[in-house]
Amino acid sequence: MVNGRPMVEISGLGVRFGRREVLRSISFSVERNEVLGIIGPAQSGKSTLLKVINRTIEDVPGAVVTGSVKVDGEEVSDIRDVSTLRRKVGMVAPLPVGLPLSIFDNVAFAPRMAGVRDRRDLEERVERCLRLAALWEEVKDRLDSLGTRLSGGQQQRLTIARALSHDPEVLCLDEFSIAIDPVTTMRIEDVLRELRSTITIILVTNLVQQARRLADRTAFFFNGDLVELDQTEAIFSETPKDVRTLQYVRGIFG
């Protein structure tokens, strides 16, 4: 950490859509190079939290956000150029969303938008990101092919490569494995283990054992509240602090 400062700091965060409260007075921080797992049943506000961090919440009609969210010490709502924030905070959605471009251009898109024009620089960046996403060996001979023609698992790894292409400091993943097979899921988990030494990862997952495998700490959300946040093994132990946490990780509800 720089001067002991967390990478992400959230204080008193509330989100509502009209009269419906989605998040209520959420406060916690994410340390640098930490993997934070976020678990909880549907409609608990987990995905909304990620949208607030990278300000895609602004695209949701009627959303009202209160409280403070800082990334690397900077209040996200004060950042004038939202693209600057989104270069710092990469996002991977539940379903792979490939651009209707070649594999190469999918990964090169963000760097080009940021002003990178040198072909050699782009080629090096595309290869590096595809390697990081464990996709290079499968696509290196067809980089001019449409990314949308890849398999679902390959497209999700392409999405990760694209998210890494602008060298983010934070990577947010929103149930990345919801539409891919278990083998591909495990491959992506291996990728995340490799990345954890250089990047801060916030992992929203509907698979509680995925959080147990990957996360340093795990947060349990329920009906818009942060019920518990602790070291992952404590969350999955016999004695978490809140009985609802124990019931959820044991599959009694959710």
Sine and cosine of phi, psi and omega as CSV:
sin_phi,cos_phi,sin_psi,cos_psi,sin_omega,cos_omega
0.00,0.00,0.48,-0.88,0.08,-1.00
-1.00,-0.03,0.90,-0.43,-0.03,-1.00
0.80,0.60,0.55,0.83,0.03,-1.00
0.95,0.31,0.19,0.98,-0.09,-1.00
-1.00,0.06,0.78,-0.63,0.07,-1.00
-0.90,0.43,0.30,-0.95,0.04,-1.00
-0.97,0.25,-0.64,0.76,0.02,-1.00
-0.79,-0.61,0.76,-0.65,0.03,-1.00
-0.80,-0.60,0.83,-0.56,-0.02,-1.00
-0.85,-0.53,0.79,-0.62,-0.07,-1.00
-0.68,-0.73,0.85,-0.52,0.07,-1.00
0.85,0.52,0.53,0.84,-0.08,-1.00
-0.96,0.30,0.81,-0.59,0.12,-0.99
-0.77,-0.64,0.60,-0.80,0.05,-1.00
-0.68,-0.73,0.72,-0.69,0.11,-0.99
-0.67,-0.74,0.50,-0.87,0.11,-0.99
-0.92,-0.40,0.98,-0.20,-0.12,-0.99
0.91,0.41,-0.82,-0.57,0.02,-1.00
-1.00,0.03,-0.17,0.99,-0.08,-1.00
-1.00,0.04,0.87,-0.50,0.06,-1.00
-0.99,0.13,0.80,-0.60,-0.01,-1.00
-0.98,-0.20,-0.59,0.80,0.11,-0.99
-0.72,-0.69,0.64,-0.77,-0.05,-1.00
-0.81,-0.59,0.94,-0.34,0.16,-0.99
0.73,0.69,0.85,0.52,-0.02,-1.00
-1.00,0.03,0.75,-0.66,0.05,-1.00
-0.65,-0.76,0.82,-0.58,0.12,-0.99
-0.13,-0.99,0.12,-0.99,0.03,-1.00
-0.72,-0.69,0.34,-0.94,0.04,-1.00
-0.84,-0.55,0.83,-0.56,-0.04,-1.00
-0.98,0.22,0.31,-0.95,0.05,-1.00
-0.91,0.41,0.68,-0.73,0.02,-1.00
0.89,0.46,0.40,0.92,0.10,-0.99
-1.00,-0.08,0.51,-0.86,0.23,-0.97
-0.97,-0.25,0.92,-0.39,0.04,-1.00
-0.97,-0.24,0.87,-0.50,0.09,-1.00
-1.00,-0.01,0.64,-0.77,0.05,-1.00
-0.82,-0.57,0.87,-0.49,-0.04,-1.00
-0.84,-0.55,0.24,-0.97,0.02,-1.00
0.51,-0.86,0.35,-0.94,-0.01,-1.00
-0.92,0.38,0.16,-0.99,0.04,-1.00
-0.85,0.52,0.47,-0.88,0.03,-1.00
0.92,0.40,0.48,0.88,0.04,-1.00
-0.99,-0.11,-0.12,0.99,0.03,-1.00
0.99,-0.12,0.16,0.99,-0.09,-1.00
-0.91,0.42,-0.78,0.63,0.00,-1.00
-0.92,0.40,-0.59,0.81,0.04,-1.00
-0.86,0.51,-0.63,0.77,0.03,-1.00
-0.84,0.54,-0.73,0.69,0.00,-1.00
-0.89,0.45,-0.62,0.78,0.01,-1.00
-0.90,0.44,-0.54,0.84,0.05,-1.00
-0.93,0.36,-0.64,0.77,-0.06,-1.00
-0.88,0.47,-0.65,0.76,-0.01,-1.00
-0.96,-0.29,0.22,0.98,0.13,-0.99
0.91,0.42,0.33,0.95,0.18,-0.98
-0.96,0.30,-0.17,0.98,0.10,-0.99
-0.86,0.51,-0.41,0.91,0.00,-1.00
-0.93,0.38,-0.27,0.96,0.03,-1.00
-1.00,0.04,-0.05,1.00,-0.02,-1.00
-1.00,-0.08,0.91,-0.42,-0.04,-1.00
-0.85,0.52,0.73,-0.69,0.09,-1.00
0.99,0.15,0.02,1.00,-0.01,-1.00
-0.96,0.28,0.74,-0.67,0.06,-1.00
-0.85,-0.53,0.82,-0.57,-0.06,-1.00
-0.91,-0.42,0.74,-0.67,0.10,-0.99
-0.80,-0.59,0.30,-0.95,-0.01,-1.00
1.00,-0.08,-0.23,-0.97,-0.14,-0.99
-0.81,-0.59,0.70,-0.72,0.14,-0.99
-0.74,-0.68,0.86,-0.50,0.01,-1.00
-0.88,-0.47,0.65,-0.76,0.13,-0.99
-0.87,-0.50,0.86,-0.51,-0.05,-1.00
0.82,0.58,0.63,0.78,0.07,-1.00
0.99,0.11,-0.05,1.00,-0.06,-1.00
-0.95,-0.32,0.78,-0.62,0.03,-1.00
-0.90,0.45,0.85,-0.53,-0.12,-0.99
-0.91,0.42,-0.54,0.84,-0.01,-1.00
-0.94,0.35,-0.28,0.96,0.00,-1.00
-1.00,-0.01,-0.13,0.99,-0.03,-1.00
-0.97,0.22,0.90,-0.44,-0.10,-0.99
-0.93,0.37,-0.69,0.72,-0.02,-1.00
-0.99,-0.14,0.98,-0.22,-0.08,-1.00
-0.89,0.45,-0.42,0.91,0.04,-1.00
-0.91,0.42,-0.49,0.87,0.07,-1.00
-0.89,0.45,-0.70,0.72,0.05,-1.00
-0.89,0.46,-0.69,0.73,-0.09,-1.00
-0.96,0.26,-0.29,0.96,0.19,-0.98
-0.96,0.26,-0.49,0.87,0.01,-1.00
-0.99,0.14,-0.51,0.86,-0.05,-1.00
-0.89,-0.46,0.98,-0.20,0.04,-1.00
-0.99,0.16,0.48,-0.88,-0.07,-1.00
-0.73,-0.69,0.72,-0.69,0.09,-1.00
-0.86,-0.52,0.86,-0.51,-0.10,-0.99
-1.00,0.09,0.23,-0.97,0.00,-1.00
-0.86,0.51,-0.64,0.77,0.01,-1.00
-0.94,-0.33,0.70,-0.71,0.01,-1.00
-0.88,0.47,0.77,-0.64,-0.01,-1.00
-0.88,-0.48,1.00,-0.02,0.00,-1.00
-0.99,0.13,0.65,-0.76,0.12,-0.99
-0.95,0.30,0.54,-0.84,0.01,-1.00
-0.96,0.26,0.85,0.53,-0.06,-1.00
-0.72,-0.70,0.12,-0.99,0.07,-1.00
-0.91,0.41,0.28,-0.96,0.06,-1.00
-0.83,0.56,-0.72,0.69,0.01,-1.00
-0.85,0.53,-0.75,0.66,-0.08,-1.00
-0.94,0.33,-0.44,0.90,0.11,-0.99
-0.85,0.52,-0.72,0.69,-0.05,-1.00
-0.98,0.19,-0.54,0.84,-0.03,-1.00
-0.99,0.17,-0.18,0.98,-0.12,-0.99
-0.84,0.53,-0.81,0.59,-0.05,-1.00
-0.91,0.42,-0.71,0.71,0.06,-1.00
-0.86,0.51,-0.64,0.77,0.05,-1.00
-0.89,0.46,-0.67,0.74,0.02,-1.00
-0.89,0.45,-0.46,0.89,0.02,-1.00
-1.00,0.06,0.00,1.00,0.09,-1.00
0.96,-0.27,0.06,1.00,0.03,-1.00
-0.97,0.23,0.85,-0.53,-0.05,-1.00
-0.85,-0.52,-0.40,0.91,-0.06,-1.00
-0.90,0.43,0.83,-0.55,-0.08,-1.00
-0.87,0.49,-0.66,0.75,-0.01,-1.00
-0.90,0.43,-0.66,0.75,0.04,-1.00
-0.87,0.49,-0.69,0.73,0.01,-1.00
-0.90,0.44,-0.69,0.73,-0.01,-1.00
-0.88,0.47,-0.67,0.75,0.00,-1.00
-0.91,0.41,-0.65,0.76,-0.01,-1.00
-0.93,0.38,-0.68,0.73,0.00,-1.00
-0.88,0.48,-0.72,0.69,0.00,-1.00
-0.89,0.46,-0.70,0.71,-0.02,-1.00
-0.87,0.50,-0.71,0.71,-0.05,-1.00
-0.95,0.33,-0.61,0.79,0.06,-1.00
-0.92,0.39,-0.58,0.82,0.08,-1.00
-0.92,0.40,-0.70,0.72,0.02,-1.00
-0.86,0.50,-0.56,0.83,-0.01,-1.00
-1.00,0.02,0.18,0.98,0.03,-1.00
0.83,0.55,0.65,0.76,-0.04,-1.00
-0.84,-0.54,-0.27,0.96,-0.14,-0.99
-0.82,0.57,-0.76,0.65,-0.09,-1.00
-0.89,0.46,-0.44,0.90,-0.03,-1.00
-1.00,0.10,-0.36,0.93,-0.13,-0.99
-0.81,-0.59,-0.03,1.00,-0.14,-0.99
-0.86,0.50,-0.42,0.91,-0.01,-1.00
-1.00,-0.08,0.09,1.00,-0.01,-1.00
-0.59,-0.81,0.69,0.72,-0.04,-1.00
-0.91,0.41,-0.34,0.94,0.02,-1.00
-1.00,0.08,-0.07,1.00,0.02,-1.00
-0.97,0.25,0.43,-0.90,0.02,-1.00
-0.90,0.43,0.74,-0.67,0.05,-1.00
-0.89,0.45,-0.49,0.87,-0.03,-1.00
-0.95,0.31,-0.14,0.99,0.04,-1.00
-1.00,-0.05,-0.05,1.00,0.07,-1.00
-0.95,0.30,0.30,-0.96,0.08,-1.00
-0.92,0.39,0.23,-0.97,-0.02,-1.00
-0.85,0.53,-0.70,0.71,0.02,-1.00
-0.91,0.42,-0.64,0.77,0.04,-1.00
-0.92,0.40,-0.63,0.77,0.02,-1.00
-0.90,0.43,-0.58,0.82,0.03,-1.00
-0.93,0.38,-0.62,0.78,0.07,-1.00
-0.93,0.36,-0.54,0.84,0.10,-0.99
-0.90,0.43,-0.62,0.78,0.06,-1.00
-0.88,0.48,-0.64,0.76,0.05,-1.00
-0.91,0.41,-0.69,0.73,0.05,-1.00
-0.86,0.51,-0.66,0.75,0.01,-1.00
-0.91,0.42,-0.64,0.77,0.02,-1.00
-0.91,0.41,-0.48,0.88,-0.01,-1.00
-1.00,0.07,-0.19,0.98,-0.17,-0.99
-0.92,0.38,-0.36,0.93,0.03,-1.00
-0.96,-0.27,0.37,0.93,0.08,-1.00
0.79,0.61,0.85,0.52,-0.01,-1.00
-0.93,0.36,0.42,-0.91,0.10,-1.00
-1.00,-0.05,-0.37,0.93,0.03,-1.00
-0.78,-0.62,0.71,-0.71,0.08,-1.00
-0.87,-0.50,0.88,-0.48,0.03,-1.00
-0.97,-0.22,0.80,-0.61,0.02,-1.00
-0.86,-0.51,0.82,-0.57,-0.06,-1.00
-0.94,-0.33,1.00,-0.06,0.03,-1.00
0.76,0.65,0.81,0.58,-0.11,-0.99
-0.89,0.45,-0.37,0.93,-0.11,-0.99
-0.99,-0.14,0.16,0.99,-0.12,-0.99
-0.90,0.44,-0.46,0.89,-0.10,-0.99
-0.85,-0.53,0.35,0.94,-0.01,-1.00
-0.79,-0.61,0.29,-0.96,-0.11,-0.99
-0.98,0.22,0.30,-0.95,-0.05,-1.00
-0.87,0.50,-0.59,0.81,-0.01,-1.00
-0.90,0.43,-0.72,0.69,0.03,-1.00
-0.91,0.42,-0.62,0.79,0.05,-1.00
-0.84,0.54,-0.71,0.70,-0.01,-1.00
-0.92,0.40,-0.56,0.83,0.04,-1.00
-0.90,0.43,-0.66,0.75,0.01,-1.00
-0.93,0.36,-0.59,0.81,0.07,-1.00
-0.87,0.49,-0.63,0.78,0.07,-1.00
-0.88,0.47,-0.64,0.77,0.05,-1.00
-0.86,0.50,-0.71,0.71,-0.03,-1.00
-0.91,0.42,-0.58,0.81,0.06,-1.00
-0.89,0.46,-0.60,0.80,0.03,-1.00
-0.94,0.35,-0.59,0.81,-0.08,-1.00
-0.97,0.23,-0.38,0.93,-0.17,-0.99
-0.89,0.46,-0.32,0.95,0.00,-1.00
-0.98,0.18,-0.24,0.97,-0.09,-1.00
-0.82,-0.58,-0.07,1.00,-0.14,-0.99
-0.54,-0.84,0.45,-0.89,0.10,-0.99
-1.00,-0.02,0.75,-0.66,-0.10,-1.00
-0.85,-0.52,0.77,-0.64,0.13,-0.99
-0.91,-0.42,0.90,-0.44,-0.16,-0.99
-0.90,-0.43,0.97,-0.26,0.17,-0.99
-1.00,0.08,0.82,-0.57,-0.05,-1.00
-0.62,-0.78,0.60,-0.80,0.11,-0.99
-1.00,-0.02,0.02,1.00,0.03,-1.00
-0.95,-0.30,0.98,-0.22,-0.11,-0.99
-0.89,0.46,-0.54,0.84,0.00,-1.00
-0.95,0.32,-0.40,0.92,0.10,-1.00
-0.91,0.41,-0.68,0.73,0.08,-1.00
-0.87,0.49,-0.67,0.74,-0.01,-1.00
-0.89,0.45,-0.60,0.80,-0.01,-1.00
-0.95,0.30,-0.56,0.83,-0.22,-0.98
-0.95,-0.33,-0.53,0.85,-0.25,-0.97
-1.00,0.06,0.62,-0.79,0.16,-0.99
-0.96,0.27,-0.72,0.70,0.11,-0.99
-0.79,-0.61,0.38,-0.92,0.00,-1.00
-0.73,-0.68,0.69,-0.73,0.06,-1.00
-0.94,-0.35,0.70,-0.71,0.05,-1.00
-0.95,-0.31,0.88,-0.47,0.03,-1.00
-0.97,-0.26,0.60,-0.80,0.03,-1.00
-0.50,-0.86,0.87,-0.50,0.03,-1.00
0.78,0.62,0.68,0.73,0.08,-1.00
1.00,0.08,-0.02,1.00,0.01,-1.00
-0.95,-0.33,0.57,-0.82,0.19,-0.98
-1.00,0.08,0.98,-0.22,-0.09,-1.00
-0.97,0.24,-0.68,0.73,-0.11,-0.99
-0.36,-0.93,0.60,-0.80,0.07,-1.00
-0.62,-0.78,0.85,-0.53,-0.07,-1.00
-0.37,-0.93,0.07,-1.00,0.14,-0.99
-0.82,0.57,0.61,-0.79,-0.14,-0.99
-0.84,0.54,-0.68,0.74,-0.02,-1.00
-0.91,0.42,-0.51,0.86,0.06,-1.00
-0.93,0.36,-0.63,0.77,0.03,-1.00
-0.89,0.47,-0.59,0.81,-0.07,-1.00
-0.99,-0.12,0.14,0.99,0.01,-1.00
-0.99,0.17,-0.05,-1.00,0.02,-1.00
-0.97,0.25,-0.26,0.97,-0.13,-0.99
-0.73,-0.68,0.86,0.52,0.17,-0.99
-0.90,0.44,0.25,-0.97,-0.13,-0.99
-0.95,0.32,-0.45,0.89,-0.06,-1.00
-0.86,-0.51,0.74,-0.68,-0.05,-1.00
-0.88,0.48,-0.48,0.88,0.01,-1.00
-0.91,0.42,-0.57,0.82,0.06,-1.00
-0.88,0.48,-0.75,0.66,0.00,-1.00
-0.86,0.50,-0.69,0.73,-0.01,-1.00
-0.91,0.42,-0.62,0.79,-0.03,-1.00
-0.94,0.35,-0.75,0.66,-0.07,-1.00
-0.93,0.36,-0.36,0.93,0.07,-1.00
-1.00,0.05,-0.07,1.00,0.04,-1.00
0.99,0.17,0.31,0.95,0.02,-1.00
-0.94,0.34,-0.51,0.86,0.14,-0.99
-0.55,-0.83,0.20,-0.98,0.04,-1.00
0.78,-0.63,0.00,0.00,0.00,0.00
